[in-house]
Every structure is written in C-alpha cells, then in structure tokens.
C-alpha cells in the first residue's frame, strides 16, 4: 500500500464520505468532539469546500494496485482569526491506526503551518485518547489539562 498526503480537493467528497463511514463510534467522538452516529451531509460538504485563506484539510490517500484510492486519514487545520495560531483535528481510519499515519499527518500539518507563518499549532484532545496524547508528546507538543473535559496539546512553531 502506498500512502500520499495532500490537500483535500472538492472532488474528494465521495472518498471522504467513505472514510467517515469507516470510523468506529469512538473515533468519530474523538474527531468531532461529541458522540455522533453519522456526520450530516452539510458537514461533509464543508470539509471538502474550505476557505483556503483560513483553513485546510490534509488527507492521507492509500493506493494499491487493485483497489480505488481511499482516504485513510485526515487532519483539518483552522486558523484563529485574531492570532497567528491554528487548531487541528485529526482522524485515522479505525482499521489503519497504529501504522504511523497519524504521525505522518501531524508532521505534514506542522510543515504546512510553518510554511504559512503560523506560530502555534494546537488541538483539543479528549482525555481518554491516550494514543493522540502520546503522539503529541513524542512530537514535542506541550500537553496541558486546562479544562478537565479536554486536554490542550500545543506546539510553538
């Protein structure tokens, strides 16, 4: 399997819908911040049609010789309006986790943000998401439990 990371494109909507359908309920909760059974179509459309001045979605696309390309992971980056910082939200397809895709996506987001002049990249992580917290620590993010409900991971760029 070959995986490439690139920006989401509008014609990726069907692949993205299939990607979201492949997430377990717990992974959906980690990605969207609350328990949901499915992502509404309007939300799916908003992910593929982004305001490139303030946001981006990077996707990991897996290709094999026999199958159509598939999105196996995504990281959404949204700039704050009032400061040179960006928030990220990440998801890796449930059956493709623990293979380095999350690390690759987060490293790609770091490079993307640095190139855009972002000074701080941060994410709000569910305290029970030990894998994400561990990845953030390994990549040098500060990890703070500020709210009790979310852990803030942040990296000065």
Secondary structure as GFF3:
##gff-version 3
##sequence-region A 1 157
A	DSSP	beta_strand	2	7	.	.	.	ID=ss1
A	DSSP	three_ten_helix	10	12	.	.	.	ID=ss2
A	DSSP	alpha_helix	13	21	.	.	.	ID=ss3
A	DSSP	alpha_helix	25	32	.	.	.	ID=ss4
A	DSSP	alpha_helix	41	48	.	.	.	ID=ss5
A	DSSP	beta_strand	55	63	.	.	.	ID=ss6
A	DSSP	beta_strand	70	79	.	.	.	ID=ss7
A	DSSP	beta_strand	85	92	.	.	.	ID=ss8
A	DSSP	three_ten_helix	94	96	.	.	.	ID=ss9
A	DSSP	alpha_helix	101	115	.	.	.	ID=ss10
A	DSSP	beta_strand	120	126	.	.	.	ID=ss11
A	DSSP	alpha_helix	130	138	.	.	.	ID=ss12
A	DSSP	beta_strand	142	144	.	.	.	ID=ss13
A	DSSP	beta_strand	150	156	.	.	.	ID=ss14
###
